[in-house]
Amino acid sequence: MSNIFDIVTARADYEQGAVVIIDQTQLPGREVYLALKTPEEIWEAIYLLKVRGAPAIGVAAAYGISVCMQKVNEVDDFYREFARVKNYLASSRPTAVNLFTALERMEVALLKCQGAGGEVLKQVLREEAEAIRKEDAAACRKIGEYGLSLLKPGMGLLTHCNAGHLAVSEYGTALAPIYLGQEQGFGFSVFADETRPLLQGARLTAFELQKAGVDVTLICDNMASSVMKQGWVQAVLVG
């Protein structure tokens, strides 16, 4: 496979004190990484779809609050500042379930360690954020395995929006079966809807599938029925 998996949607760089994301608003023309160091920068990145896809937003938020809390040294201020940053980041995307779930998990992990020193609390947040990322990757892999079991080699597939690698930490949700199939030589032909008005299909799905070596054809949204009528589509994968 090509190097789409070299692109990391969100990671923590504790030496730099930042969450590093690929700016999805600049794809496919440019691959630009942003180092987000403040709650305001993280909030804006989520709000403006620089990082997008429910799982990726959750991972970015977990890393984000962990990175922000590494700068707090007074234990007496730690829980108060955590609550402030948590509530602030949660306001960036009111419909993002993974955002709230990730932030709640970080809070639960922190509250289990009440009375501990600041360095212990920081380590707990780092470990919980990484656990959230690893669990997302494992879930995506399982989605891919189960989804692939329903598909056959050589199928034509239709997809909409972007539920691929760029929306999660690895593989994707709805696109995970395509990536596993590509690894195993299934030879899928994928039709990607452009997905108006933000063109996630044109800018992101077609970009990442092509980068992975998948046979992908970009179509405008109202061509989907025609492509299906021609008998070129045997399954629809959306997430």
C-alpha positions in Angstrom: 0.0 0.0 0.0 1.1 3.6 -0.5 1.8 6.0 2.3 -1.7 7.2 3.3 -1.0 5.7 6.7 2.1 7.8 7.1 -0.4 10.7 7.6 -1.3 11.0 11.3 -4.6 12.8 11.9 -3.7 13.8 15.4 -0.8 13.1 17.8 0.7 14.6 21.0 4.1 16.1 20.9 4.9 16.7 24.6 8.4 18.0 23.9 6.8 20.8 21.8 3.8 21.1 24.1 1.4 20.7 21.2 -1.2 18.6 19.5 -0.1 18.0 15.9 -2.8 17.6 13.3 -2.9 17.5 9.6 -5.0 20.5 8.4 -7.8 18.8 6.5 -9.1 22.1 5.1 -5.9 22.3 2.9 -6.2 18.8 1.4 -5.7 17.6 -1.2 -3.7 20.4 -2.5 -1.2 20.7 0.4 -0.3 18.4 3.3 0.1 21.0 6.1 0.6 20.0 9.8 -0.4 22.4 12.6 1.0 22.4 16.1 -1.8 23.5 18.4 -0.5 24.7 21.8 -3.4 26.4 23.4 -7.1 25.5 24.2 -8.1 28.3 21.8 -6.1 26.8 18.9 -7.5 23.3 19.6 -11.0 24.7 19.8 -10.6 26.6 16.5 -9.2 23.5 14.7 -12.2 21.4 15.7 -14.7 24.2 15.0 -13.3 25.0 11.5 -13.0 21.3 10.5 -9.2 21.4 10.4 -9.5 18.1 12.3 -12.8 16.3 11.5 -14.4 12.9 11.8 -16.0 12.0 15.1 -13.2 9.5 16.2 -10.4 11.9 15.1 -12.0 14.8 17.0 -12.2 12.6 20.2 -8.6 11.6 19.9 -7.5 15.3 19.2 -9.5 16.5 22.2 -8.0 13.9 24.5 -4.5 14.7 23.4 -5.4 18.4 23.6 -6.5 18.5 27.2 -3.6 16.3 28.1 -1.1 18.7 26.4 -2.7 21.8 28.0 -2.6 20.3 31.5 1.1 19.5 31.3 1.7 23.2 31.7 -0.2 23.4 35.0 2.1 23.0 38.0 0.0 23.9 41.0 -2.0 20.9 42.2 -4.6 23.2 43.8 -5.3 24.7 40.4 -5.2 21.4 38.5 -8.8 20.3 38.8 -10.2 23.8 38.3 -8.2 24.3 35.2 -9.0 20.9 33.9 -12.7 21.6 34.2 -12.4 24.9 32.5 -10.5 23.5 29.5 -12.8 20.5 29.3 -16.0 22.6 29.1 -14.4 25.0 26.7 -13.3 22.2 24.2 -16.7 20.5 24.5 -18.3 23.7 23.1 -16.4 23.5 19.9 -18.7 20.9 18.3 -22.0 20.3 20.1 -23.0 17.3 17.9 -19.7 15.4 18.3 -20.4 12.4 20.5 -16.8 11.2 20.5 -15.7 14.6 21.7 -17.7 14.5 24.8 -17.0 10.8 25.4 -13.2 11.4 25.2 -13.3 14.4 27.5 -15.5 12.5 30.1 -13.0 9.6 30.0 -10.2 11.9 30.7 -12.1 13.4 33.7 -12.9 10.0 35.1 -9.3 9.0 34.9 -8.2 12.2 36.6 -10.8 11.9 39.4 -9.6 8.4 40.3 -6.3 9.9 41.3 -7.5 12.7 43.6 -4.8 13.5 46.2 -1.9 12.5 43.9 0.8 14.9 42.9 0.9 17.0 39.8 3.3 14.8 37.9 1.2 11.7 38.6 -1.9 13.5 37.3 -0.1 14.6 34.1 1.1 11.1 33.5 -2.4 9.7 34.0 -3.8 12.1 31.4 -1.0 11.1 28.9 -1.8 7.4 29.4 -5.5 7.8 29.1 -5.3 9.9 25.9 -3.0 7.2 24.3 -5.5 4.5 25.4 -8.3 6.3 23.7 -6.3 6.5 20.4 -5.3 2.8 20.6 -8.9 1.7 21.3 -10.1 3.7 18.3 -7.5 2.0 16.1 -8.5 -1.4 17.3 -12.2 -0.7 16.8 -11.5 0.5 13.2 -9.6 -2.7 12.5 -12.5 -4.8 13.7 -15.0 -2.8 11.6 -12.8 -3.5 8.7 -12.6 -7.2 9.3 -16.4 -7.6 9.9 -17.2 -5.4 6.9 -14.8 -7.2 4.6 -16.5 -10.5 5.5 -19.6 -9.2 3.8 -17.8 -8.2 0.6 -16.4 -10.2 -2.4 -13.3 -9.6 -4.5 -13.9 -7.4 -7.5 -17.0 -5.7 -6.2 -17.9 -2.1 -7.1 -18.4 0.0 -4.0 -20.1 3.4 -3.5 -19.2 5.7 -0.6 -20.2 9.2 0.5 -18.5 11.9 2.6 -15.3 10.7 4.4 -15.3 7.9 6.8 -11.7 6.8 6.1 -8.3 7.1 7.6 -8.5 10.9 7.9 -11.6 10.7 10.1 -10.1 8.4 12.7 -6.7 7.3 14.1 -6.2 4.4 11.6 -8.0 2.7 8.8 -11.3 4.5 9.0 -14.8 3.3 9.8 -16.8 2.7 6.6 -13.7 2.7 4.5 -11.8 0.2 6.7 -13.1 -2.8 4.7 -11.7 -1.2 1.6 -8.2 -0.8 3.1 -8.1 -4.4 4.4 -9.4 -5.6 1.1 -6.7 -3.6 -0.7 -4.1 -5.3 1.5 -5.5 -8.7 0.6 -5.9 -8.2 -3.1 -9.7 -7.9 -3.4 -9.4 -5.4 -6.2 -12.4 -3.2 -5.4 -13.6 -0.5 -7.7 -14.7 2.5 -5.6 -17.0 5.3 -6.6 -16.7 8.3 -4.3 -19.5 10.9 -4.1 -18.1 14.4 -4.1 -20.3 15.2 -1.1 -21.5 18.8 -1.4 -21.2 21.4 0.0 -17.8 20.8 1.7 -16.6 18.2 -0.8 -15.3 15.7 1.8 -15.6 13.0 -0.8 -13.7 14.9 -3.5 -11.1 16.5 -1.2 -10.5 13.7 1.3 -12.0 10.3 0.3 -10.8 10.3 -3.3 -7.4 11.7 -2.1 -6.8 9.0 0.5 -8.0 6.1 -1.5 -5.9 7.1 -4.5 -2.9 7.5 -2.1 -3.5 4.0 -0.9 -3.5 2.6 -4.5 -7.2 1.9 -4.5 -9.1 2.1 -7.9 -11.3 5.1 -7.1 -13.5 7.2 -9.4 -14.8 10.5 -8.2 -18.4 11.3 -9.2 -20.7 14.2 -8.5 -23.5 13.4 -6.0 -26.3 13.1 -8.5 -24.4 10.5 -10.5 -24.8 7.9 -7.8 -28.2 6.6 -9.1 -26.8 6.3 -12.7 -23.7 4.4 -11.6 -25.9 2.0 -9.6 -28.3 1.6 -12.6 -25.4 0.6 -14.8 -24.7 -2.3 -12.4 -21.3 -1.0 -11.3 -22.1 -0.9 -7.6 -22.7 -4.0 -5.5 -22.4 -2.5 -2.0 -22.6 1.0 -0.4 -20.3 1.8 2.5 -21.1 4.9 4.5 -20.4 5.9 8.1 
